Amino acid sequence: MAETRADVGNKRLFGMRCHFKRAVQTVVSLIILTSAYIFIRRAQWTEPMFQEARWIKYSTVPLNSSREPCPQDTVKNSLCLSISVRLLAGTILSEQRFLTVGLSSVKRKKESYLLSTLNSIFSQSSEKELSQMVVVVLLADFDSGWVQETLNNIVQQFSTRLSQGQLLVIHADQELYPPLTGLKRNFNDAPDRVTFRSKQNVDYAFLVDFSAGLSQYYIMLEDDVDCSKGFLTSIRGHIKSQGSSPWVTLEFSKLGYIGKLYRSMDLPQLAQFLYLFYQEMPCDFLLSHFRTLLMQDKSIRFRPSLFQHTGTYSSFQGTHNRLKDDDFQQDPADNPPADIHTDIKVFEKHSPDEAYSQGAGYFWGMVPIKKGNYFLIAFHEPVVLFHILIQTGLDGKDLLDSADVEVGEMILKTGSRVECTGNHILGSLQEGQFEQNHVKLNNSVLCLRIRVTADQSNWVIIKNIQVWTAEKKGEKSQTV
């Protein structure tokens, strides 16, 4: 039978898709091989560099590099990433930290938010948390006067953080960048927009590559954000909650590339990826593609968000920027480790853990829901409660109509049932919600229970259970 035009067209389309797939696979293979080479070279470079912590005084570092520029070809130039960044100020310590916070900053036409962002990072963290953290700031503007002035301000305001190895300031010279004009106009962006977003990708490639090896994990921020209290402790808890489940990126904000967390072992590959495809699309698009290429199909985002965008004016042309994350909380819950139990029948994959994990999911229970049914949180260790928030229902539906909130000092297991004993009733749900601040209890508790007090005919959603503890509250208040 003769082929129709549609058949021929479909074959051509299929061929084009196969060609594109092979091209992507080739590029990914190149990235992996290149990253392996850099990893080996990095191991050779890092050992002598870390034999002794060094303090580089910003005043002695010239702002004009005399090194030979890297090749303009992006594939060849990608091998220059590791040697392209200069440390302007700070102390690189030998011991690896838990978390690196990376941000890039450029000269803005209107307001600058960098110093405010740094102050938020440090002031919202305890000294214990700061001892496990290093903040890396890339001054990514080509205006040497602005770089020097900004560096002076950072050194003046954060000299202690610099000397203690908690803050590093870096810079890459203009001649080390690939071409930034005459680039592809993907998404029909104007040439100046393409230049801006392409340079930003290269900025982050330098920043990410420099940060590899400084800590176990790396989180990306912008230079105009506020941080929630104890964000490192919250991040640590969320990482632990993933257990052995594979992941590439964990997200702690829903805006752009704010609050994207990576394992440090993935940073060399991420740097190469951002560099090789720097002119193709904006950074947040590339980060999504990187995640999917490494086989994490869906985003893993935690609520509440730990970072809030605060800038009023964009770094691109100073345009007004109203972006806000409505999931942000200044003081996120502690939710100490616990086991979750219920005798309410679970609908599909909406498990009891979803109500307590502070992720995007929720518990969904099916009828019959009878008086005496329970939803119980059994803490791994005794805790002193400070603040409790319980939210049920979704969009006004599937509320838990009648229930008491209780705490207990002991846990008793009888067969498949778990009991919370030595109870003290804190109060009742009102219109499906419960909140109590400054919980007044003389003793620590081992369990928190929601006990149904009347039959109900509708299903129930427990959307969110948040717990703040008195110990964590006191620790978080000891900020700089």
N, C-alpha and C positions, 0 to 999 in steps of 0.2 A: 504494500500500500504506500502511495506517495506521501511524503511528509508535508504537512501543512505549514503555513508561515508561523503559526503559533508554536508548532513543534520545534521548528528551527530556532525561533526566538527563545524558547525555554531552554534548549540545549546551549545556546550561546550564554544565556544568563547563568546556567549551571556551571559552564566552563569558567566564566568570570569569577563566580563565587569560589570555585576550587583554586583558581589562580591566586585570588586574594588570601585564601586560607593558607596556601603554601607559602606565600610571601610573609604572612604574619608568623608562621612557624619558623621560617628561616631567620627572621629578625629576632624572635625570642631565643632561638638557639644561639645566635650571635651574642645576645645579652648574657646568657648563662655562661658561655665560654669566656667572655670578657670578664665577667664578675669573678669567675674562678681564678683567672690570672691575677686580678687585682687583689683578691683575698690572700693569695699566696704572697704577693709582693707586700701587702699591708702587714702581714705577720712578720716579714723580714724588717720592715721599717719601724714597726711599733715597738719592738723589744728594746732597741737602743734608745728610742725617744723617751720611753717611760722609765728608764733606769733612774732618772732623777727628775723630780718635779721642777719646772722652770717658770720664772716670772719674767715676762717680756714687757718692758716698759713702753707704753704707747708712744712716748716722746721720742724714742730712738728708732721707730719704725718709719721708713720713708713711704710716702703715699704713691710714689712712682716706681714701678717694678723695673728692674734691669734684666730680668730673665728673658730668655728667648720665648716668643709667643708660641702657643700650641698650633698645630696645623688647622686650617680652616675647615677641612673635611670633618664632619661631625663624628663619623665612626672612628677615625684616627684620633681626633681630639678628645674622645671620651676617655681615652687612657690617661689624659692629663688631669682629670678631675682631682685625683688624690694629691697632686703637687701644685695645684692652682690657687689654693687658699692660704692667706697669711694670717697668723694670729697677731692681732693688734694689742690685745690686753687680756690678762687672765693667767691662771695657773693650771696647767694640765697635770692632774694627779695620777699616780700609778694605779690606784685601786679603781675598779669599775663600779659605777653607781647603778642604782635601780632604774632611773629615768632621766633621759635628756629631753629638755624642752627647747625646740628649735623655732626661731622666728626670723624673718627677713624684713628689713626696713629700708625705705627709700625716702628721699626728700619729697615732702608734700607741699602743694601750692598754698594750702591754708593751714589747718591745724596739724600738729604732730602729737601722737599719742604714745610713742615708744616708751618714754620714761614712766608714764602712768601705768602702762602694761607691765613693765618690769617691777614696779612697786607693788602691783596687785599680786604678781607671782610670788614675791618674797613675803609680803605682809599676810597673805592668806595661807601661808605654810608655817608649820611649827619648825623649831630648830632641828628636831629629830628628822622631820621630812626633808628639810633642806640639806641635811648631811647625806641624803640618798639621791640628790638631784643635782644636775648641772644644766644651766641655761646657756644656750649658744645663740648669739645675735649676729647675723650677717648684715653689715652695713653695705647695702647693695647698690648704692648710687654712684654714678661716675663723677659727681661733683666733689673733688678732693677737699674743698673748703668745708662743705657740709659734713663730710666724713670726719674731718678733724674736730670740728665744733661739737658734733654729736658724741664723739669719743671722749672729748674733754668733759662733757656733761655726765656721761656714764661713769667715768673714773671718779669724778667729784662726788657723785651721789651714791655710788655702789662700790667704793674702794674695798670695803671689808669682804663683800661677796667675791670680788675679783681675786683678792689675795688668798681666800679660802678655797678657791677652785670651784665655786658655785656659779660663776659667770665667766664666759669666754666671749670675746668680741673678735670677729674675723672680717676679712675683706678679700675680694677678688678683683683684679685690675681689668679694665675695659678690653685690653688687647687679648685677653684670654677667652673672651666670649666669641661664639660663632657669629656669622652675619645676622644682623637684627633688622635689616631693611631689605625691601624687595622680596619679601617672603610670600608664601601661599596665602591667599585671602579666603581661607575656609570659613564657613558660616557667614559669608558675605560681610565680614567685619571690615571696617575702615583700616587703611594701612597703619595709622598710628595705634589703633587698638591691637592689631596683629603684633606690632613691635613690642608693645607693652606686655601683652600676655606671653609672648615668646621669651622675652628677657626674664620674666618672672619664673618661667619653667627652668631656665638655666640657673637663676638664683637659687632655686630650691634644690637643683641637682648638686650645686656646690655645697650648700648647707647640709643636705642629707648625707653626702659622701663624707664630709668632714666629721659628722657626728657618729658615724659607724665606729663601734668599739668603745665609745665613752661610757656606755651603760647597757643594761639588758634590753631596755625598751626606749622608744623614741616617740614623742608626740609633737605634732605640727600645730603651731598657732599662727595667728596674724599679729601685727604690731599694734592692734587697737582692740584689745579684749580685756574684760574683767574675769577673774577666776573665782570659783567657789572656794569656800574654806576647806582646807584639807584635801584638795583635789588629788594629791598623790595617794593618800590613803584610800580614797574612793576608787581610784584606778587600780590599785593593787587588789582590792577586794573583787572588782569586776573581772580582772584577769584570772584570779583564783576560781571564780564561779564558772569559768569556761572549762575547767578541768583539763582533760586530755583532748577535748574537741578541737579539731584543726581550725585555724583562722589565720588570715593575713592582715586584716585591718579591723580594729575596734573603733567605734565612733562615739565621741562624747559631746558632740554638738551636731545639729542638723544643718548648719550653715557652711557652705563651700568646703574649704579644706581645714577649717578650724577644728581642733580636737581629734584629729585622725592619729591613731596609735599603731605603731609597727614594732615588730621585733627587730633588734639591731642587726641580726644576721641577714635580714632582707634589705637593709639599706643600700649596700653596694648595687644590687640589682635595680632598686628603685631609682637610684641616682642615674644609672645608665639609661634606664627607660625614659626618665624625664628629659635627659639630654638628647637622646637619639630622636625623640619625637617632639622636640621643643616647639616646632613651628606648626604642628598639626592641629592643636586644640588647646583650650584653657586647662590650667593645672587640675582643677577638680574633675574634669572629664578624664584626664590621663590617670588620675588616682583610681577612679572607678574601673578603668580598663585594666590597670595593673592588678587590682584585686581579682577580677574575673579571670585574667590570664593565669593566675596562680590558683585557680580552681575554687575560689570563694564566690559563689554565685550571688548570694544575697548579702545585703549590708547587715551588720550587727551593731545596733545603736542602743545606747543605754540612756535611760531617763531617771532622774532629771539631768539636763545638760550641765556640764561642769564649767562651761565657758560661754561668755556673752559678748557679742560684738557691740562695741561702744562708739566706734568712729562715726562722726557726723558727716564727714566729707571723705570721698573716695581718694585713694592714692592715684587713681587715673583721672587726670584733668580736674581734680578737686570737685567733682560733681557731688550733689547731696545724696547721702546713702542712709536709708531708713531701716536697713536689715536688723531684725531683732529675733532672738531665739526665745519663743514663749515657753519652752520647756526648761529654761535656766532657773536654777535655785542657788541663791547666795550661800545657803547653809544646807547642803544635802544631807540626807539621812545616813546614819552609820550602818544600819541593818547588819548587826553582828552575825557570824556564822550560825546557822540553825537548820534543823530538819523540819519539814512541813508535813502535817498530817490532816486528813479530813475523812469523814465518813459520808460525805456528799458525793454522789456519782459524778465522775468527770466526763465532760463532753470532749471527745476526740483528743487533740494534743494540748488542750488548755489546762495543763497540769497545775496542782497547787503551788508549785515552786514559782510559777509565773507571777503570782501576786506579790511575792516578796523579793524577787531578783532585781527589781528596779529597771528591768528591760522594757521593751515595747509590748510584751505580751500581758495576759491576764488569765485568772482562773475562771472557768465557766462550768458551773454545776447544773445538773439536770434534776428535774422533779422525779420522784417526790422529795420535797424538802420539808422535814417534820420538826416539830418542837424537840429539842434535845440534840439535833445534829450540831456538829462542831467544825471549826477550822482552827487548827492549833499550830503555833510556832514554838518549837522546842529548842531553846538556845543551847549551844555546845558548852558554854560556860556561864556561870551566874553573871547577870548584868544589872546595873542600876539604871532604871529608865528615867529619862528626862522629858521626852516629848513623843507622843504617839499620834499617827495620822492613818486613818483607814478610809478608803474610798471604794464604794461599790456602785455597780451599774455602769452603763455606757450609753451616752446620749439620752439619759433619762429612763432607760429601760433596764430590766433585770436587776433592780435594786434588791438588796437584802432588807426586807421590810421591818423585821423585829428581831433584835439580837442584843445581848449584853457583851461587854468587853471585860474580860477578867485576866488577872495575872496570878501565877502560882509559884510556890517555892520548891515544889518537887514534881517529878514526872513519874507516873506509874503506868507500866505496860501490862495489859491483861489480854493475852491472845493477840488479835489484830487491832485491838483498840488501845489508844494512848490517852491517858488521863492526866490532867493538870490539877494537882492537889494543893491544899493549903491556899485556897483561892481568896482573892480580894477583888470585888467588883469595882471597876473604875467608872462605869457608866453604860449608857445604852446608845445604839445608833439612832440618829435623827435623820429621817429622809435618806436612809442608806449611808450616812456619813458619820465619822467619829473623829474628833481631835481633842487632845488634852495636852496642854503645855505645863511645864513645871509639875510633873507627876510627883505626888507626895506619898512616898513609901519609905518605911523605916529600913527595910531589908532589900537585898538583891533578889532577883527572881530568875527562875529557870524556864518559864513558859508564859506565853501570851495566847489567850483563847478567845475566839468569837463564838458564842453559844447561841444558837437559834432559840427564840422564846415563843414562837407561834408558827403553826403550819402556814405555808404559802404555796400558791398554785403556779406561780411563774418561776422560771429558771433564775439563777443568780450569777452575777458577775462580781468577783472581788478583783477590782482593777489594780489596787495599789495599797500596800501596807508599808509604812515607813516608821522606823524606830530610831530615835536619837538617844544615846546613852550619856549618863552624867560624866563618866570617865573620859570619853572622847570629847565631850563638850569642854571639859577643863583643859585637855591637852591642846585642842584647837585654839583656845584663847591665848596660849603662850606664843604669840607671834612676835615678829621683829617690828 
